[in-house]
Amino acid sequence: MKKIAIGSDHAAFQAKQNLIKELAELGIEAVDAGPESDEKPVEYVPIAETVALKVKNKEVDGGILMCGTGVGMSIAANKIPGIRASVVNDLFTAQYAKSDVDINVLCMGARVISERMILEITKKWIETPFTGGRFIPRIEQLHTMEAKYHKENK
């Protein structure tokens, strides 16, 4: 990955800022979707939408979203067709969420894991390739299900 969209709420602002610096050291450009400070609470849904749309539209190679638990960001990002976002709080899940499910948006909880773990999880997610093979039909099933219910909601 060369370019990643990243966003947080106020609870994860400092973790986001630090991760942006760490990504730069790895040679990865971070597109900051906000917020610009942690001085006041911000709503996570618009930030998740911004990052997810950048991923969907292939403006970036992937997305990272952080809030207190990662759960709200994950739910919001998954509302965008084509997004496979997951909360990841350990290295094992980071590896298999990427290798088996090919998540394109990594969500983490800044109040759940340390900033060092956030960096390690991010590196594991970036470095792990999608296995493909027997997992491709499963991804296709997700797309089919997504399209089915997207049509029903129109």
Summary of the structure (lengths in Angstrom):
residues: 154
radius of gyration: 14.8
end to end distance: 34.4
largest distance: 46.9
contacts: 530
relative contact order: 0.16
helix: 51%
strand: 16%
